[in-house]
């Protein structure tokens, strides 16, 4: 049996880039340590991505072509006590963050940004097997990823920008199209077989979150400032569109 807390909506600004493993990564890490004023926190996070039910996709949606966002389930596998002062320690037990995103905000002021601006709805869900609970509601497996790397929190312009630098690994699929994902018994063998999608490069993500009614351009300015500071080591830009998301 799974239970969910009250959903909370925030404004999210996101930009992504890459960095080569080796000396380039070391230089970027040193810069982020200097900007954040702290050593990085380790990151190991499982993300399960589910398609919405067909009925929901075909329902009378107000967005183009009946687009419905994927459901993203995130579970922290980082050892307890590893989180830095920038975030609380990983929740114990079978706790997952359940996220759904709006379409990116549109308009001339957003088109000029090297980042996406959208609203995110986040719910904390607990249970013996949270992914199975959502699949029972009609959500279908799309893919699963494992992120392994480091996390930083950089204060800029009155905002806090979370920066992750990590390898992205794809987990092997079972006959059902997904791996065993009970948070209490994560399939250790499947995690060991996870394949790095780009072994020589790491993903860099910069995310700033604010209240849902905050000024998006103020939040975006912090991410833009960070992008300028990191320019010698990585180029932060808008993430690619999600599957089915209109241009």
DAMO-V55923 format. One record per run of one state. SS is the DSSP state (H for helix, E for strand, C for the rest). FROM is the first residue (numbers start at 1). TO is the last residue. If there is no record, write none. Layout:
BEGIN
ss = {SS/SS}
from = {FROM/FROM}
to = {TO/TO}
END
This chain:
BEGIN
ss = {C/E/C/E/C/H/C/E/C/H/C/H/C/E/C/E/C/H/C/E/C/H/C/E/C/E/C/H/C/H/C/E/C/E/C/H/C/E/C}
from = {1/3/5/8/21/23/37/41/52/54/59/64/67/71/77/95/102/108/112/116/127/130/137/140/157/159/171/183/186/188/193/195/197/201/212/216/231/237/238}
to = {2/4/7/20/22/36/40/51/53/58/63/66/70/76/94/101/107/111/115/126/129/136/139/156/158/170/182/185/187/192/194/196/200/211/215/230/236/237/247}
END
